[in-house]
Amino acid sequence: MLPFIMNFLEHPGRIGQCLIKNIEIRRFAHKVLEYQGGLPYVSERIKPVYFIGRYGSIAFKLGGFYMIEALREAGIKAYPGYRCSLKNIYNSIVVIVKDLYEKVDMLTLKKNGNKIILDIHDNYSDIIEGANNYIDLADYILFPNHALLEKISQIKGKIPSYAIMYGYPDPAISSLFIEKGYRTFEEIRCCYFGYIRNVDMEIIELLKKEVSVTIVPATLKNIDKLIKFNMHIDIRKNEEDNAYKPLTKILIAAECNANILIEKTPRVLELLPPDYPFFISASDKENDIKRIKLLFNTEKWSYGLSIMENIRKKYSFRNHIISFIKILEEL
């Protein structure tokens, strides 16, 4: 009996969930790419591409499964790594998404004539601890921002082949607004879309005194709720790795045609200009929050939205894939 059929008989619920998840990813990916203008057909100019990582993680959903669907649309052979034994991959491109560096036999992959891309995402701790080992074996490294590149460069020295890939909003979010369009609002309605363990709850409580605030856990079933908000929040706890996190929340806010309440840090200034109206400072939180409330539906509010619109256009799913294909062509 075929292995897939045996697995399905032994674990029908788990396998069924994976199938449903992949169908959803395929639907969202193709819908958004079609809306954004489609992809150029690359044909066989590029080697087969394998993506490996934690297959159930959000990082792999964005850095693996969506990428696979998009690359296939461009005519590139792309596969999740679990389809075969890694030692049997030859003369291909292997993309390691976020982590598992220590569990992947990168030496064997290199001996088999493969090119290796490390897509770091927000894996600050592992890449810092093993920077020399992992980076020396990689042919190309994708950083989520310049802040992490500079941090790694302080440890490793000059990084020869890399790109800054800020990412893209989940196509499930893009699909929501393609279908529903953008709402108009009579007041500020804030949301924190993410993991509650990461947010500065002091800010949340201060905000609640002035405006409507909702915490929305970052799950697929909650994406539809994003249409109800016109301001997002990204105020993180004061922890070292937060200085290097991807700027995904800015991209999500932009996709939702919303402004974002965020601290003015070097990492954030990579995407937002210094005069963005909705920065909040750690030293004057209460006054900043009161000031922001007064800016609703003013010229500064509209200016903020114009900045987010530019971000939405520049860091679309389609543009991300086109940039990634150019990297594949170099390898």
ABEGO torsion letter per residue (X at the ends): XBAAAAAAAABAAAAAAAAAAAAAAAAAAAAAAAAAGEBBBAEAABBBBBBBEBAABAAAAAAAAAAAAAAAAAGBBBBBAAABBAAABBGBBBBBBGBGAAABBAAAAAAAGBBBBBBAEABAAAAAAAAAAAAAABABBBBABAAAAAAAAAAAEBBABBBBBAEBBBAAAAAAAAAAEBBBBABBBBBBBEBAAABBAAAAAAAAAABBBBBBBBBAAAAAAAAABABBBBBBBBBAAAAABBAAAAAAAAAAGBBBBBBBBAAAAAABBAABAABBBAABAAAAAAAAAAABGBAAAAAAAAAAAAAAAAABAAAAAAAAAAAAAAX
